[in-house]
Amino acid sequence: MLSLKVPLKEAEKWKKYLVETKNFNNKYRFKKDDSFIYFPILRRFEVLRGDISFVDMSFEESKNSGDLKTNLINFLSKEELSILKASHDIIGTIAILEIPKELEHKEKFIAETLLRINKNIKTVLKKADAHEGVFRTQKMKYLAGINTTETLYKENNVSLLVDVEKVYFSIRLSNERKRIAGLVKPGEDILVMFSGAAPYPVVLSKNTPAKHILGIEINPDGHKYGLENIKINKCKNVELICGDVHVIVPELNNKNIRYDRIIMPLPKTADEFLDDALMLSKKSTVIHFYDFLEESNFDEAKIKISEACKRNNRDYRIINIVKCGQHAPRVFRICVDFEIIN
Ligand SMILES: C[S@@+](CC[C@H](N)C(=O)[O-])C[C@H]1O[C@@H](n2cnc3c(N)ncnc32)[C@H](O)[C@@H]1O
């Protein structure tokens, strides 16, 4: 196979040149010795330096043959490459792409390329809409591979079966789930409002000494996957209710049930449920309140908490404000941890 032999110290410069001129053959792994690097290339071109030469040699096939953009260099124009998002979510064996309108006519080809270069991906979908409605679900369009929206995903020592179209699920929250798990003390009773496919309940069950975890989810599909995930992970201390938090909370209150920790992962409208959280709080309950805010407006979350506590005659203290993701340019997903002190 044809290769370009260049001095090792100039490797980066030449690799960039080969990629930009669409000469780099990234199906194969480059080789090097003490002084030179050998890049597999697609064709000869004019070289005016004596220390750079073309050599015929064999190369190993690359297992992970580069990123998506590099693999599309020969098939998309410079402008098209510049608008293609380099990153994509991979949930289990499903990759979810965001394809700009201008590239829709090439979306199948892009998806098939991704399938070819990443052997762990079995299905490629694209986001066909934003997260919508009460269930916060997102429409997907099938692009390549096995036609499914269901996959098994692993994080924080658990396996989660999810349908990426029927239920809200974000892998970007796995660190946040780990953070919350790190705060749980032995014997806690925990309420997870808006539990979805139960990632919080299952992660807390398998990674903390909590006594009991209750999840409430209004989406019947989310509830169904939640029940499945309890089974898959053999969780003994998780209970899930399918219903509206506004309806279930007063029922729990009638039974005088109180929680040590309440998690509110519904950033768009969690403030509408603060009264419910306070209803099931006792002295020293810790509440995790999520919101989407620009950095300059983080105080708005504190105001929502302050007003709700005032309405409900409760004293509280803010423990922490944590940035746990980026929602949009300059807009963060934040979590305010606060404790009820009276
Ligand atoms: C942003 S998702 C979070 C899901 C899950 N906790 C996770 O982290 O993957 C919010 C969830 O709240 C549910 N939801 C919305 N309003 C609700 C309500 N009034 N009562 C119970 N669940 C609700 C939605 O169906 C959705 O699954």
The ligand as a MOL file (V3000), in Angstrom:
LIG
                    3D

  0  0  0     0  0            999 V3000
M  V30 BEGIN CTAB
M  V30 COUNTS 27 29 0 0 0
M  V30 BEGIN ATOM
M  V30 1 C -36.4690 15.3100 32.4520 0
M  V30 2 S -37.2870 13.7590 32.6260 0 CHG=1
M  V30 3 C -36.2860 12.9400 33.8440 0
M  V30 4 C -36.4840 11.4500 33.8590 0
M  V30 5 C -35.5020 10.6840 34.7380 0
M  V30 6 N -35.5040 11.1350 36.0890 0
M  V30 7 C -34.0970 10.7250 34.1790 0
M  V30 8 O -33.2440 11.3760 34.7750 0
M  V30 9 O -33.8490 10.0970 33.1290 0 CHG=-1
M  V30 10 C -38.7160 14.2320 33.5250 0
M  V30 11 C -39.7350 13.1250 33.6970 0
M  V30 12 O -40.8190 13.6460 34.4830 0
M  V30 13 C -42.0180 13.0680 34.0500 0
M  V30 14 N -43.0990 13.9350 34.5220 0
M  V30 15 C -43.4710 15.1450 34.0430 0
M  V30 16 N -44.4850 15.6600 34.7640 0
M  V30 17 C -44.7460 14.7550 35.7390 0
M  V30 18 C -45.6830 14.7190 36.8040 0
M  V30 19 N -46.5540 15.7170 36.9970 0
M  V30 20 N -45.6890 13.6520 37.6260 0
M  V30 21 C -44.8170 12.6150 37.4380 0
M  V30 22 N -43.9200 12.6050 36.4380 0
M  V30 23 C -43.8690 13.6560 35.5950 0
M  V30 24 C -41.8470 12.9680 32.5340 0
M  V30 25 O -42.7020 12.0070 31.9670 0
M  V30 26 C -40.3650 12.6110 32.4150 0
M  V30 27 O -40.1820 11.2330 32.3410 0
M  V30 END ATOM
M  V30 BEGIN BOND
M  V30 1 1 1 2
M  V30 2 1 2 3
M  V30 3 1 2 10
M  V30 4 1 3 4
M  V30 5 1 4 5
M  V30 6 1 5 6
M  V30 7 1 5 7
M  V30 8 2 7 8
M  V30 9 1 7 9
M  V30 10 1 10 11
M  V30 11 1 11 12
M  V30 12 1 11 26
M  V30 13 1 12 13
M  V30 14 1 13 14
M  V30 15 1 13 24
M  V30 16 1 14 15
M  V30 17 1 14 23
M  V30 18 2 15 16
M  V30 19 1 16 17
M  V30 20 1 17 18
M  V30 21 2 17 23
M  V30 22 1 18 19
M  V30 23 2 18 20
M  V30 24 1 20 21
M  V30 25 2 21 22
M  V30 26 1 22 23
M  V30 27 1 24 25
M  V30 28 1 24 26
M  V30 29 1 26 27
M  V30 END BOND
M  V30 END CTAB
M  END
